[in-house]
Each structure stands twice: as C-alpha cells, then as structure tokens.
C-alpha cells in the first residue's frame, strides 16, 4: 500500500533528489521514497547505537569497579596469608612463609 505525500523542499534538495534518481535509474517518486526510508532507518539506528554505547559505558565502569575489588581482595588475601602463615605450625624443617617467599624470589 502506498500513500501520497506532498512536500515543499529547498531547491538544493530537489536537485539532489533528481541527481540521485538519475544516477540510480529511478523515478523521482521512487528516489524520494528510498531516501526517506534510508533516513528513517538511520535515525532509528542512531538511537539504538546511542543506547548501546551507554550500556557499553556502564558495563565498562562496572568491570573497572570489579577489577578494583578483585585487586583489593588479592592484596587482603596476600596480607592474610603472610600474617597467618607465620603463625601456623610448620612441619619439621619447613621454613616460615616469609623466608620461603624470600627464597622463591631469588
């Protein structure tokens, strides 16, 4: 189904439509319909793109926060292991945690 639409456009726009119609072997009416359809689709997609960009930014921010939380948890765990490792009973001949760490690092 099609409808009739009358619109006044600037001379430059009419010239661009005529050029598009001629370059693509279409009537002016078909060219206007195609260009309007493309424009509406692009407008619709631009709002979807903006929404996706916002979601991406929120997700990246959440990921950065989780990275910070993970880093803090690792530091706390390392501190706990070092602190508690020195207090835990060792097997005969086993070095304290701090001494083992120093030996492994060299």
Backbone bond lengths (Angstrom), bond angles and torsions (degrees), N, CA, C in turn:
res aa  C-N    CA-C-N  psi(-1)  N-CA   C-N-CA  omega(-1)  CA-C   N-CA-C  phi
1 X - - - 1.446 - - 1.524 108.06 -
2 X 1.297 116.14 142.46 1.461 119.57 177.61 1.514 109.66 -133.11
3 X 1.288 114.56 155.36 1.460 122.60 -179.57 1.520 108.51 -120.84
4 X 1.303 116.05 162.17 1.458 121.90 177.70 1.517 108.04 -98.95
5 X 1.333 114.66 136.12 1.458 120.60 179.98 1.524 107.49 -134.96
6 X 1.303 115.64 124.56 1.460 120.48 176.31 1.517 107.42 -108.95
7 X 1.319 115.72 133.36 1.467 118.68 -179.96 1.517 109.44 -148.04
8 X 1.321 114.92 144.04 1.460 120.26 173.71 1.523 107.12 -93.39
9 X 1.322 115.14 132.34 1.465 119.83 -179.98 1.521 108.84 -129.10
10 X 1.329 116.96 155.80 1.464 119.48 176.85 1.537 110.78 -61.67
11 X 1.311 115.40 155.84 1.464 121.41 -178.44 1.527 111.43 -56.15
12 X 1.340 116.68 -40.71 1.474 119.99 -179.66 1.527 110.97 -63.23
13 X 1.324 116.57 -39.16 1.466 120.48 179.82 1.522 110.04 -65.72
14 X 1.324 116.56 -43.06 1.476 120.88 178.51 1.521 109.92 -61.64
15 X 1.331 116.52 -41.51 1.472 120.29 177.96 1.526 111.63 -63.32
16 X 1.324 116.80 -40.89 1.465 120.71 179.13 1.527 110.84 -66.11
17 X 1.325 116.77 -39.06 1.472 120.74 178.02 1.524 110.05 -64.96
18 X 1.331 116.57 -45.39 1.468 120.61 178.29 1.532 110.60 -59.92
19 X 1.333 116.71 -42.53 1.467 120.60 179.92 1.528 110.57 -64.77
20 X 1.326 117.30 -42.39 1.463 121.65 178.38 1.527 110.45 -62.80
21 X 1.326 115.80 -44.50 1.469 120.52 -179.99 1.527 110.19 -61.02
22 X 1.332 116.62 -46.59 1.464 120.61 -179.56 1.521 112.24 -64.81
23 X 1.324 117.34 -42.24 1.466 121.23 -178.33 1.523 112.23 -68.00
24 X 1.319 116.79 -25.52 1.463 120.55 -176.58 1.528 113.32 -109.11
25 X 1.337 116.37 7.72 1.460 120.59 177.70 1.517 113.27 62.16
26 X 1.316 116.86 40.24 1.469 121.53 -178.40 1.522 109.72 -121.52
27 X 1.304 114.02 162.36 1.465 118.55 173.03 1.525 107.60 -76.58
28 X 1.310 115.89 163.49 1.467 119.84 177.85 1.523 109.85 -60.52
29 X 1.326 117.63 -41.44 1.468 120.78 -179.87 1.527 110.96 -61.79
30 X 1.343 116.99 -43.36 1.472 120.43 179.33 1.527 110.52 -66.56
31 X 1.334 116.27 -38.50 1.466 120.10 178.92 1.522 110.82 -64.49
32 X 1.334 116.97 -43.62 1.471 120.91 178.69 1.523 109.73 -61.98
33 X 1.327 117.36 -44.84 1.468 120.99 -179.77 1.528 110.76 -60.91
34 X 1.335 116.96 -44.29 1.464 120.04 -179.46 1.527 111.48 -66.39
35 X 1.323 116.51 -45.48 1.467 119.91 -179.04 1.527 111.54 -64.29
36 X 1.333 117.03 -40.19 1.470 119.97 176.32 1.528 110.94 -63.19
37 X 1.322 115.96 -43.26 1.465 120.39 179.31 1.526 110.87 -61.29
38 X 1.333 116.33 -45.41 1.472 120.54 178.20 1.530 111.13 -61.48
39 X 1.318 115.97 -43.59 1.463 120.02 -179.67 1.519 112.35 -63.57
40 X 1.335 115.98 -42.60 1.469 119.86 178.71 1.524 111.01 -65.45
41 X 1.327 116.18 -40.04 1.461 120.06 179.00 1.532 110.18 -64.99
42 X 1.320 117.27 -43.62 1.464 120.76 179.63 1.524 110.93 -63.13
43 X 1.333 116.64 -40.00 1.464 120.61 178.54 1.516 110.56 -64.05
44 X 1.320 116.50 -43.35 1.464 121.32 178.74 1.521 110.39 -62.64
45 X 1.309 116.91 -43.87 1.459 120.99 -178.95 1.518 111.78 -69.22
46 X 1.328 117.68 -32.00 1.464 118.89 -179.10 1.523 111.04 -65.44
47 X 1.329 117.97 -35.77 1.465 119.25 177.21 1.527 110.15 -70.67
48 X 1.336 117.07 -35.78 1.463 120.15 176.29 1.523 110.58 -66.33
49 X 1.317 116.78 -39.46 1.461 121.05 178.34 1.519 109.87 -63.81
50 X 1.324 117.08 -43.24 1.468 120.37 178.69 1.527 110.73 -61.24
51 X 1.330 116.89 -41.52 1.471 120.45 177.96 1.522 110.97 -63.60
52 X 1.325 116.70 -42.67 1.462 120.43 179.12 1.527 111.45 -65.42
53 X 1.336 116.89 -37.99 1.462 120.09 177.83 1.525 110.93 -64.83
54 X 1.328 116.95 -40.08 1.463 120.38 176.83 1.523 110.95 -63.16
55 X 1.335 116.57 -44.11 1.475 120.30 178.47 1.522 110.89 -62.12
56 X 1.324 116.40 -40.15 1.457 120.96 178.86 1.523 110.68 -62.95
57 X 1.329 117.26 -44.24 1.466 120.70 178.61 1.522 111.20 -61.93
58 X 1.342 117.02 -42.93 1.469 120.08 178.59 1.527 110.89 -63.73
59 X 1.322 116.11 -40.77 1.460 120.50 -179.98 1.525 110.98 -66.88
60 X 1.329 117.05 -41.50 1.466 120.45 178.05 1.521 110.91 -63.51
61 X 1.330 117.24 -39.52 1.461 121.22 178.01 1.523 110.48 -65.02
62 X 1.325 116.85 -43.67 1.472 120.64 178.31 1.527 110.31 -62.69
63 X 1.326 117.17 -40.18 1.460 120.97 178.41 1.526 110.86 -64.37
64 X 1.326 117.04 -41.94 1.465 120.43 178.25 1.525 110.48 -62.14
65 X 1.327 116.85 -40.37 1.471 120.07 177.78 1.524 110.69 -63.64
66 X 1.330 116.70 -42.23 1.469 120.54 178.74 1.525 110.55 -64.55
67 X 1.329 117.39 -37.35 1.464 120.32 176.83 1.523 110.84 -61.57
68 X 1.330 116.72 -42.09 1.465 120.90 177.94 1.526 109.78 -63.85
69 X 1.339 116.81 -44.92 1.468 120.44 178.98 1.525 110.84 -60.86
70 X 1.325 116.94 -41.90 1.458 120.98 179.35 1.524 110.76 -63.98
71 X 1.322 116.87 -43.81 1.465 120.95 178.83 1.530 110.16 -61.46
72 X 1.327 116.73 -44.45 1.467 120.32 178.86 1.528 110.91 -63.40
73 X 1.327 116.94 -39.54 1.468 120.38 178.91 1.526 110.84 -65.63
74 X 1.330 116.87 -39.79 1.464 120.06 177.67 1.523 110.80 -63.22
75 X 1.332 116.60 -43.12 1.465 119.71 178.27 1.524 111.01 -62.39
76 X 1.325 116.67 -42.74 1.466 120.49 179.24 1.522 110.35 -63.90
77 X 1.319 117.37 -40.86 1.462 121.05 179.14 1.522 111.01 -65.49
78 X 1.319 117.02 -43.93 1.466 120.23 177.59 1.520 110.73 -60.18
79 X 1.312 116.19 -43.01 1.465 120.73 178.47 1.523 110.46 -62.76
80 X 1.327 116.52 -43.84 1.466 120.98 179.18 1.523 110.66 -62.26
81 X 1.329 116.65 -47.20 1.467 120.61 -179.15 1.521 110.24 -60.39
82 X 1.316 116.72 -43.48 1.463 119.92 -179.94 1.526 110.64 -65.06
83 X 1.317 116.53 -45.94 1.468 121.49 -177.86 1.524 111.11 -66.58
84 X 1.315 116.57 -49.37 1.464 120.69 -176.75 1.519 112.03 -77.75
85 X 1.309 116.89 -29.62 1.462 120.04 -179.97 1.513 112.32 -61.72
86 X 1.315 116.81 -34.28 1.462 120.85 178.80 1.519 111.22 -72.54
87 X 1.336 117.71 -23.53 1.467 121.23 -177.23 1.519 112.86 -93.57
88 X 1.315 117.72 -18.81 1.463 120.38 -177.65 1.525 110.22 -74.27
89 X 1.329 116.93 145.08 1.464 119.13 177.93 1.528 109.72 -65.06
90 X 1.309 114.40 142.09 1.459 120.22 -178.92 1.523 109.82 -107.86
91 X 1.321 113.66 155.42 1.463 118.62 174.17 1.526 108.01 -71.93
92 X 1.290 117.92 153.67 1.468 119.94 179.86 1.527 110.63 -55.28
93 X 1.317 115.25 130.62 1.454 121.90 178.70 1.518 114.70 85.44
94 X 1.327 118.38 -6.53 1.468 121.35 -179.75 1.518 109.05 -81.87
95 X 1.328 115.96 137.85 1.460 121.19 -179.76 1.519 110.42 -79.17
96 X 1.340 117.74 154.41 1.467 120.43 173.28 1.531 109.50 -60.81
97 X 1.327 116.08 157.65 1.465 121.68 -177.88 1.519 111.54 -54.98
98 X 1.326 117.91 -45.71 1.466 120.83 -177.21 1.522 110.77 -63.43
99 X 1.331 118.10 -36.21 1.457 120.69 178.72 1.525 110.41 -71.48
100 X 1.349 117.05 -38.56 1.459 120.41 177.81 1.522 110.47 -62.70
101 X 1.329 116.12 -42.89 1.462 120.65 -179.89 1.520 110.41 -61.89
102 X 1.325 116.96 -41.73 1.461 120.94 179.99 1.524 110.53 -64.96
103 X 1.336 117.39 -40.60 1.459 120.70 179.65 1.526 111.31 -67.83
104 X 1.323 117.14 -39.90 1.462 120.81 -179.29 1.523 110.78 -66.73
105 X 1.321 116.71 -32.82 1.461 120.70 -178.57 1.507 112.69 -73.11
106 X 1.326 118.92 -22.71 1.467 120.31 -177.82 1.492 113.48 -94.24
